């Protein structure tokens, strides 16, 4: 598959575009209160 330009490395392999929010935003926002919103959003997708 084509590597999304927002993913500079292969730590987060995304086989398709089902996830609108790039996973790297989680690590980018570790010191940001928004991470709770992002984690909750991803949890909703996974559950």
Biopython code that builds the backbone (N, CA, C, O; Angstrom):
import numpy as np
from Bio.PDB.StructureBuilder import StructureBuilder

atoms = [
    (1, "UNK", "N", (0.836, -1.195, 0.000)),
    (1, "UNK", "CA", (0.000, 0.000, 0.000)),
    (1, "UNK", "C", (0.875, 1.250, 0.000)),
    (1, "UNK", "O", (2.057, 1.197, 0.338)),
    (2, "UNK", "N", (0.278, 2.365, -0.381)),
    (2, "UNK", "CA", (1.031, 3.626, -0.400)),
    (2, "UNK", "C", (1.175, 4.169, 1.014)),
    (2, "UNK", "O", (0.196, 4.265, 1.754)),
    (3, "UNK", "N", (2.408, 4.525, 1.389)),
    (3, "UNK", "CA", (2.616, 5.094, 2.715)),
    (3, "UNK", "C", (2.082, 6.509, 2.746)),
    (3, "UNK", "O", (2.435, 7.336, 1.905)),
    (4, "UNK", "N", (1.227, 6.785, 3.723)),
    (4, "UNK", "CA", (0.652, 8.127, 3.830)),
    (4, "UNK", "C", (1.760, 9.133, 4.118)),
    (4, "UNK", "O", (2.627, 8.860, 4.948)),
    (5, "UNK", "N", (1.756, 10.292, 3.454)),
    (5, "UNK", "CA", (2.822, 11.288, 3.631)),
    (5, "UNK", "C", (2.953, 11.782, 5.070)),
    (5, "UNK", "O", (4.007, 12.281, 5.464)),
    (6, "UNK", "N", (1.871, 11.642, 5.863)),
    (6, "UNK", "CA", (1.928, 12.107, 7.249)),
    (6, "UNK", "C", (2.688, 11.120, 8.136)),
    (6, "UNK", "O", (2.978, 11.427, 9.293)),
    (7, "UNK", "N", (3.011, 9.941, 7.606)),
    (7, "UNK", "CA", (3.722, 8.942, 8.399)),
    (7, "UNK", "C", (5.147, 8.804, 7.873)),
    (7, "UNK", "O", (5.382, 8.071, 6.913)),
    (8, "UNK", "N", (6.111, 9.507, 8.495)),
    (8, "UNK", "CA", (7.489, 9.501, 8.011)),
    (8, "UNK", "C", (8.181, 8.152, 8.210)),
    (8, "UNK", "O", (9.167, 7.861, 7.532)),
    (9, "UNK", "N", (7.683, 7.336, 9.119)),
    (9, "UNK", "CA", (8.309, 6.034, 9.338)),
    (9, "UNK", "C", (7.239, 4.948, 9.377)),
    (9, "UNK", "O", (6.056, 5.236, 9.195)),
    (10, "UNK", "N", (7.643, 3.716, 9.611)),
    (10, "UNK", "CA", (6.703, 2.594, 9.555)),
    (10, "UNK", "C", (6.307, 2.128, 10.949)),
    (10, "UNK", "O", (5.907, 0.977, 11.129)),
    (11, "UNK", "N", (6.416, 3.017, 11.941)),
    (11, "UNK", "CA", (6.008, 2.613, 13.296)),
    (11, "UNK", "C", (4.499, 2.428, 13.360)),
    (11, "UNK", "O", (3.994, 1.659, 14.178)),
    (12, "UNK", "N", (3.776, 3.144, 12.485)),
    (12, "UNK", "CA", (2.316, 3.058, 12.497)),
    (12, "UNK", "C", (1.826, 2.635, 11.112)),
    (12, "UNK", "O", (1.389, 3.482, 10.333)),
    (13, "UNK", "N", (1.891, 1.335, 10.789)),
    (13, "UNK", "CA", (1.430, 0.868, 9.479)),
    (13, "UNK", "C", (-0.085, 0.980, 9.340)),
    (13, "UNK", "O", (-0.829, 0.363, 10.102)),
    (14, "UNK", "N", (-0.534, 1.755, 8.380)),
    (14, "UNK", "CA", (-1.971, 1.933, 8.164)),
    (14, "UNK", "C", (-2.341, 1.289, 6.828)),
    (14, "UNK", "O", (-2.039, 1.855, 5.777)),
    (15, "UNK", "N", (-2.989, 0.117, 6.842)),
    (15, "UNK", "CA", (-3.317, -0.582, 5.598)),
    (15, "UNK", "C", (-4.367, 0.140, 4.766)),
    (15, "UNK", "O", (-4.424, -0.054, 3.552)),
    (16, "UNK", "N", (-5.195, 0.965, 5.391)),
    (16, "UNK", "CA", (-6.210, 1.692, 4.634)),
    (16, "UNK", "C", (-6.519, 3.010, 5.331)),
    (16, "UNK", "O", (-5.821, 3.397, 6.267)),
    (17, "UNK", "N", (-7.555, 3.694, 4.881)),
    (17, "UNK", "CA", (-7.842, 5.036, 5.410)),
    (17, "UNK", "C", (-9.065, 5.011, 6.317)),
    (17, "UNK", "O", (-9.834, 5.972, 6.350)),
    (18, "UNK", "N", (-9.251, 3.907, 7.061)),
    (18, "UNK", "CA", (-10.412, 3.839, 7.963)),
    (18, "UNK", "C", (-10.238, 4.765, 9.158)),
    (18, "UNK", "O", (-11.213, 5.130, 9.816)),
    (19, "UNK", "N", (-8.992, 5.143, 9.437)),
    (19, "UNK", "CA", (-8.725, 5.969, 10.606)),
    (19, "UNK", "C", (-8.394, 7.388, 10.169)),
    (19, "UNK", "O", (-7.273, 7.650, 9.732)),
    (20, "UNK", "N", (-9.353, 8.314, 10.280)),
    (20, "UNK", "CA", (-9.163, 9.689, 9.809)),
    (20, "UNK", "C", (-8.140, 10.474, 10.614)),
    (20, "UNK", "O", (-7.569, 11.446, 10.120)),
    (21, "UNK", "N", (-7.904, 10.048, 11.869)),
    (21, "UNK", "CA", (-6.940, 10.774, 12.705)),
    (21, "UNK", "C", (-5.625, 10.003, 12.734)),
    (21, "UNK", "O", (-5.591, 8.876, 13.228)),
    (22, "UNK", "N", (-4.539, 10.583, 12.215)),
    (22, "UNK", "CA", (-3.237, 9.904, 12.219)),
    (22, "UNK", "C", (-2.815, 9.525, 13.631)),
    (22, "UNK", "O", (-2.939, 10.327, 14.557)),
    (23, "UNK", "N", (-2.308, 8.285, 13.801)),
    (23, "UNK", "CA", (-1.923, 7.807, 15.127)),
    (23, "UNK", "C", (-0.819, 8.651, 15.734)),
    (23, "UNK", "O", (-0.732, 8.771, 16.956)),
    (24, "UNK", "N", (0.037, 9.246, 14.885)),
    (24, "UNK", "CA", (1.170, 9.996, 15.428)),
    (24, "UNK", "C", (0.694, 11.215, 16.202)),
    (24, "UNK", "O", (1.449, 11.779, 16.994)),
    (25, "UNK", "N", (-0.567, 11.635, 15.979)),
    (25, "UNK", "CA", (-1.097, 12.757, 16.750)),
    (25, "UNK", "C", (-1.130, 12.427, 18.235)),
    (25, "UNK", "O", (-1.020, 13.317, 19.078)),
    (26, "UNK", "N", (-1.284, 11.132, 18.557)),
    (26, "UNK", "CA", (-1.319, 10.733, 19.966)),
    (26, "UNK", "C", (0.007, 11.084, 20.637)),
    (26, "UNK", "O", (0.023, 11.691, 21.708)),
    (27, "UNK", "N", (1.123, 10.703, 20.005)),
    (27, "UNK", "CA", (2.427, 10.991, 20.599)),
    (27, "UNK", "C", (2.718, 12.484, 20.550)),
    (27, "UNK", "O", (3.381, 13.020, 21.437)),
    (28, "UNK", "N", (2.218, 13.162, 19.501)),
    (28, "UNK", "CA", (2.438, 14.601, 19.388)),
    (28, "UNK", "C", (1.725, 15.333, 20.527)),
    (28, "UNK", "O", (2.196, 16.369, 20.997)),
    (29, "UNK", "N", (0.579, 14.785, 20.969)),
    (29, "UNK", "CA", (-0.243, 15.477, 21.957)),
    (29, "UNK", "C", (-0.106, 14.875, 23.349)),
    (29, "UNK", "O", (-0.995, 15.040, 24.184)),
    (30, "UNK", "N", (1.000, 14.179, 23.607)),
    (30, "UNK", "CA", (1.166, 13.558, 24.923)),
    (30, "UNK", "C", (1.058, 14.593, 26.036)),
    (30, "UNK", "O", (0.540, 14.299, 27.113)),
    (31, "UNK", "N", (1.548, 15.803, 25.777)),
    (31, "UNK", "CA", (1.490, 16.857, 26.787)),
    (31, "UNK", "C", (0.292, 17.766, 26.570)),
    (31, "UNK", "O", (0.206, 18.848, 27.149)),
    (32, "UNK", "N", (-0.638, 17.314, 25.724)),
    (32, "UNK", "CA", (-1.804, 18.137, 25.406)),
    (32, "UNK", "C", (-3.051, 17.456, 25.953)),
    (32, "UNK", "O", (-3.185, 16.236, 25.857)),
    (33, "UNK", "N", (-3.957, 18.228, 26.520)),
    (33, "UNK", "CA", (-5.165, 17.652, 27.101)),
    (33, "UNK", "C", (-6.042, 17.015, 26.024)),
    (33, "UNK", "O", (-6.910, 16.200, 26.335)),
    (34, "UNK", "N", (-5.820, 17.381, 24.754)),
    (34, "UNK", "CA", (-6.636, 16.825, 23.675)),
    (34, "UNK", "C", (-6.401, 15.335, 23.518)),
    (34, "UNK", "O", (-7.194, 14.651, 22.870)),
    (35, "UNK", "N", (-5.312, 14.812, 24.106)),
    (35, "UNK", "CA", (-5.012, 13.395, 23.901)),
    (35, "UNK", "C", (-6.151, 12.529, 24.427)),
    (35, "UNK", "O", (-6.425, 11.458, 23.884)),
    (36, "UNK", "N", (-6.820, 12.997, 25.496)),
    (36, "UNK", "CA", (-7.939, 12.225, 26.025)),
    (36, "UNK", "C", (-9.038, 12.110, 24.974)),
    (36, "UNK", "O", (-9.647, 11.052, 24.817)),
    (37, "UNK", "N", (-9.288, 13.202, 24.256)),
    (37, "UNK", "CA", (-10.304, 13.174, 23.207)),
    (37, "UNK", "C", (-9.890, 12.221, 22.097)),
    (37, "UNK", "O", (-10.708, 11.455, 21.588)),
    (38, "UNK", "N", (-8.608, 12.273, 21.724)),
    (38, "UNK", "CA", (-8.124, 11.413, 20.643)),
    (38, "UNK", "C", (-8.147, 9.949, 21.071)),
    (38, "UNK", "O", (-8.564, 9.084, 20.301)),
    (39, "UNK", "N", (-7.700, 9.670, 22.293)),
    (39, "UNK", "CA", (-7.722, 8.287, 22.777)),
    (39, "UNK", "C", (-9.157, 7.775, 22.827)),
    (39, "UNK", "O", (-9.431, 6.640, 22.436)),
    (40, "UNK", "N", (-10.071, 8.616, 23.310)),
    (40, "UNK", "CA", (-11.472, 8.218, 23.356)),
    (40, "UNK", "C", (-12.019, 7.954, 21.966)),
    (40, "UNK", "O", (-12.795, 7.022, 21.757)),
    (41, "UNK", "N", (-11.602, 8.796, 21.006)),
    (41, "UNK", "CA", (-12.075, 8.626, 19.630)),
    (41, "UNK", "C", (-11.575, 7.307, 19.057)),
    (41, "UNK", "O", (-12.329, 6.568, 18.425)),
    (42, "UNK", "N", (-10.291, 7.017, 19.284)),
    (42, "UNK", "CA", (-9.729, 5.766, 18.772)),
    (42, "UNK", "C", (-10.359, 4.574, 19.476)),
    (42, "UNK", "O", (-10.591, 3.536, 18.856)),
    (43, "UNK", "N", (-10.637, 4.715, 20.766)),
    (43, "UNK", "CA", (-11.282, 3.624, 21.493)),
    (43, "UNK", "C", (-12.664, 3.350, 20.918)),
    (43, "UNK", "O", (-13.085, 2.198, 20.820)),
    (44, "UNK", "N", (-13.374, 4.422, 20.535)),
    (44, "UNK", "CA", (-14.689, 4.237, 19.926)),
    (44, "UNK", "C", (-14.556, 3.465, 18.619)),
    (44, "UNK", "O", (-15.408, 2.637, 18.295)),
    (45, "UNK", "N", (-13.482, 3.735, 17.864)),
    (45, "UNK", "CA", (-13.278, 3.028, 16.594)),
    (45, "UNK", "C", (-12.954, 1.558, 16.845)),
    (45, "UNK", "O", (-13.420, 0.679, 16.120)),
    (46, "UNK", "N", (-12.149, 1.298, 17.879)),
    (46, "UNK", "CA", (-11.708, -0.072, 18.141)),
    (46, "UNK", "C", (-12.779, -0.884, 18.858)),
    (46, "UNK", "O", (-12.794, -2.112, 18.763)),
    (47, "UNK", "N", (-13.664, -0.219, 19.567)),
    (47, "UNK", "CA", (-14.701, -0.930, 20.311)),
    (47, "UNK", "C", (-16.067, -0.636, 19.723)),
    (47, "UNK", "O", (-17.073, -1.145, 20.215)),
]
sb = StructureBuilder()
sb.init_structure("model")
sb.init_model(0)
sb.init_chain("A")
sb.init_seg("    ")
for serial, (resi, resn, name, xyz) in enumerate(atoms, 1):
    if name == "N":
        sb.init_residue(resn, " ", resi, " ")
    sb.init_atom(name, np.array(xyz, "f"), 0.0, 1.0, " ", f" {name:<3s}", serial, name[0])
structure = sb.get_structure()
